[in-house]
Amino acid sequence: MTQSYAFYVYGSYLFAGAITIAVTLWTWLDGRARRRELKALEASGIRRRSARAKDAPEAKANA
């Protein structure tokens, strides 16, 4: 009787661990892709709004 429960418990832990690793890996890979996209956009001349606000003459005049 104990063996059937052990199979269920270990299987559940294995499944939860696999899902956790998959979500972590997915998030990490997606972050790398977004950073790559940002780098390509910045290289093409498109800047972030936060960077533009600091460099804009209006922002310096209001400061």
MODELLER restraints for C-alpha pairs under 7 A, 6 or more apart:
rsr = mdl.restraints
at = mdl.atoms
rsr.add(forms.Gaussian(group=physical.xy_distance, feature=features.Distance(at['CA:53:A'], at['CA:59:A']), mean=6.04, stdev=0.5))
